[in-house]
Amino acid sequence: MNQKPNDHEAAGPDTVIQDTGVQPEPAAAAQREPGDVIEALAAENTELKDKVLRTLADMENLRRRTEREVGDAKTYGVSSFARDMLTVVDNIARALEAIPAEARGHADAPLKSFVEGIELTERDLIKTLERHGVKRISPQGERFDPHRHQAMFELPDTSVPNGTVVQVVQPGFVIGERVLRPALVGVSKGGAKPAPQPAGGEANTDEG
């Protein structure tokens, strides 16, 4: 019995056998041009650099804000306490003002010692407040500053420029750059127009 030749034998020696298997597609990176790859890497590098710079800027802003908040806390943390202590300062000043000048000049030893003790207490209290950044302002003769002074009345006075503080009813106090209590003052009127105030000028403080 003759056997039927298989497919390879039937095809003959000159027949080309085609491979029908599916070939894997090349990777996407291999299909990209070298110039495109470099351009993509450069764009990614620029983006990462920008993110790093923004992060560094945010960290620097946070550092500065933290330093400012810590500084404000140190400077203004005693504001409430200092404001309460101003009542004590005022009471001591009133006690000294209640003693007539002639009584001071002719006071006997006990009264003289009493007055000197009150004056010493007042000076020590003012110096203690100054050590914590609280300073007294007594703007006698200065130009009226609505940010630091509170006008109680006006006095006709042509010998000084208009708007000059001619009487201090009650000294004011500042802490750092903030007004703790404005000075209560009397202001002149009727005088010459005041000279322009230099930029950034501030009223002087009485540190004594």
Secondary structure, 3 states (H helix, E strand, C coil): CCCCCCHHHHHCCCCCCCCCCCCCCCCHHHHCCHHHHHHHHHHHHHHHHHHHHHHHHHHHHHHHHHHHHHHHHHHHCCHHHHHHHHHHHHHHHHHHHCCCHHHHHCCCHHHHHHHHHHHHHHHHHHHHHHHCCEEEECCCCCECCCCCEEEEEEEECCCCCCCEEEEEEECEEEECCEEEECEEEEEEECCCCCCCCCCCCCCCCECC
